[in-house]
Amino acid sequence: MDELQEKAKQLLEAGTVQVVIGHAAGRGGRRPVFVRSPAQAGKLVHDDGCWQNLATYLGKPEVRKLGRAAVVASPPVLRAMVQLGAERQLGNDEVMALAVVTGGPVRTLATLAAIEGHLASLPDEPPAADRTELGRLAAMTVPERRAFWAEQLDRCVRCYACRASCPMCYCERCTMECNRPQWVPVASHALGNLEYHIVRAMHLAGRCVQCGTCGKSCPLGIPVHLLTLFAERSVQQHFGQGGKASGKPVFAMSTFRPEDSETFIR
């Protein structure tokens, strides 16, 4: 903790960055904080309660106006930063990362290329609890899996907390908000809920950074992150592509290769 605070303080004192985005103690848990002066660096904390993917803020106009940012970044946040760079939402030296790994030192990474190199030495998989749930879903028959998601998504109130918390949902206007033509019903009901979550999962397939923030953000406890993780795993299995630690702009849902397997559509 002291090392993180000291490194943030040094970056701000030197003017290397103008804001450090991290977590601070808040009511009932951790909350995002934007540290803009060396004196505020002591607010920064990092532990298992810091689950929000802070890369979500990097594309916000009001955050960009603050100047160059450093992000206190766990591996999923680092993956999101690299993926945003691959999708031309971040420049190579536009932001920095204070890379944190439980039990390890804090590393200062000044470019997206440096972040990509750092990620190459880290495991790229969801938490153990999510892997267990994914295994349970994979063991279901297709009708059983459909019934499971129909029951879960029927509870959705369409608050869009999952979308708002996802660093890869950065469109200025979402398809869900279009009403001329209206692709998906706005009202919260079984069909509209299913359409929304399936469309979102397909948009994230091959781009999901496996942070699980969408599921943790759901006020009703719907494990929507398992839907995106399942789609991500399917894309990796069939096409060998995913939201990994690569800055190459090659995405499974936007490219075609003659050697791609087509067994999934049979």
N, C-alpha and C positions, 0 to 999 in steps of 0.2 A: 504493500500500500504506500509506504513512504517513498519507494523508488518511483512509482507511478506519479505521485504528486510532485516529486522533485523534477522529473523529466518534463512534465507539463509546465512547471514554473520556469524552467530554463528556456523552453521554446517560446514562451510568451515574453520573457524578459529580453530575449535576443531579437524579438520581432520576426522570428522565423514563421510563426503562425499568429493569427489574430484571435483565434478562438479554439478551445479544446472541447470537443463534444464527448461527454462521458456520463457516468451515473453518480448520483449523490443520494444520501439518506433522505427518505421522504416518509410521509405518513403511511404506515402499513407496508413499507418496503422500499425498494429503490425507484428512483425516478430519473429521467434524463436531465442533464444540466449542461449549460453552455458557459464555460469558464472563459472570461475575456480579460482577466488581469491576473498577474502572478499571485496577488494576495488571495484570490479565490481558489487557487489550485488545491488547497487543503480540503476542499469539499469532495474531491474525487474519491470514489471507492470502487472496488471491483471484487465481486464474489459471486456465488451461484445465484444470488437474487437479481443479478444484472443480466436479464435475459432479452431485453428489447434489442432489436437489430438497429443500431444507431446509423447505419448507412442510409436508412430511410430519409434522413434529414439532408443529405448532401446535395440533392437536386432542388431543394426548396429555394425559391428566389430570395426570401428573407434571410436565409442562412448564407447564401452565396454573397449577399451584400456585406456580411460581417468581415469578409476577407478570407485568406487561406485558413483552412481548418485542419486540425489533427484530431483523429478519432481514436478513442480507447476501444480497441478492436479485439474481440475473440475470433477464433478461426472462422465461424460463419459470417461475421462482419467483414473480415478480410476477403472471403470469397465473394461477398456481395460487391465490394469495392472493385475487385478485379473484373467481375461480370459487368458492372456498370461501365467500366473502362472499355471493355470489349464491345459494348453496345453504344459507344461514343457519347456516354452521358457524363463521363469524367475524363479530364486530361491526365496524362502520365504524371505530371508534377503538380497537379492542381491541389491535391490533398496529401496529408501524411497519416501514418498510422502509428499508434503506440500499441504494439502487438502484445497481448497478454495471454499467457497460458498458465493454468493452475499449477502452482508449484515451481514455475520457471521465471526467468528474468524478463523484464519489460524491454522489448526491442523497438527502436525507433526506425521506421521504414519510410524513406522520403519520397518514393515514387511507386507507381503501380507495378512497375517491373520488379522492384525490390520486394513488394508484397507477394507477387507471383512466385519469385524465387524462394521466399520464406515458406510459402504454403506447400511447396514441393516436398518438404520434410515432415509435414504433418499428416495425420490420418484424415481421410475424407469420407466420413460416414456419419449418419445421425446418431443421437444418443442411444444407449443400450435399451432403454425402455421403449423407444420408438421402433427400434429394430425388432423387438419382441412382438409389438403390435402389428408391424408390417408382415411378420411371419404368420401371425394368426389370420390376417386378411388374405394372404396368399394361399393359405390352406383351405379357404372357403371355396365353394363352387361359385360360378358366376351368379346364379340366382340368389344364393345366400349373401353374396357381397352386395348385390343390388338392393336387397331387402335391408341390409345393415345401413347402407347410406341413405336409403329412402326414409328410414326411421330417424336417423340422426338429423338429416337436413330438413325434415318436416318441422323441426323446432326453430329453425333459423328465422330471425326477425328482419333480416336484410339491413343490419346497421352498418355493414361494410367495414367493421373494425379489422377484419382479416385483410382486406384490401389496403386500408390506410396504413397498416403496420408493416406491410411487405415492401422491401426495398426495390423489388423488381416490378411492382405495380406503379409505374411512374407516368402513365399516359395523362395528358392534361384533361382529356375527357374520355371517360370509360364507355364502352359499348352499352353498359347497363343503364347509362343515363340518356341514351339516345331515344327520342320518341318520334322522330320523323326520318326514317321508319323506326318503329319500336321493335327491337329484336327480341327482347326478353321482358315479360310482364314486370312492372315495378312492384306490384303488390306482393306481400309475403304469402305465398301458398306453395303447395307441394311441387307443382310443375315448374313454376318460376324459380324456386329455390334450387331445384336440381339443375336447371339450365344454367343458372348463374355459377354455381360451384363447379360444374363440369367444364364450362367455358374457361373459367379462371384456371383450373387445373391444367387444361390443354395449353393455355398461354404460358404457363410456367414450366411445362414439360421441357426438360433440357436446359432450363434456366434456374431452377430452384436451388438455393444455396443451403438448404437443409437446416435452417435456423429454428424452425418450429414456432416462430413468433406469431404467425396467423392463428394457430390453434390456441396458444396461450392468451391471445388477445380476445378470444371469443367470450362474451359475457355469459353465454349459456353453457360453456364447457364443451362445445361440439369440436371433436378432434379433426378439424378441417385440414390441419397440416399433414395428417396421414394420407389424405387424398392427393395432395401435391407430391408428397414423398413417394407414394405408390406410382404415380405417373412418371416421376423422375427416374425411379428404379426401372420401370418398363422401357423408357427411352434408352437408358444406359444398356439394358439387356439386348434390345433389338438393334440399336444404332451405334452403341459405343460412345455416346455423347451425353454431356450433362453439364450442370452449372458448377463446374469444378474450378480449379486454380489455373485457368488458362485465359490469356488476354486475346486469343484468336477469335475473331468475329464469325465463328462457325456454329450454327445452332441447328439442332435436329429438325425443328419444325419449320425452318426456312431454307433448307437445303435439300438437294436430291443427289443421290449417288446410285449409279446403275447396280452396284453390288449390294445395296440395302436389301435386307430380308423383307419379304412381304407376307410372311406367315401370320402376322397379326391381323390381316384383313380377311382371312379365310373363314 
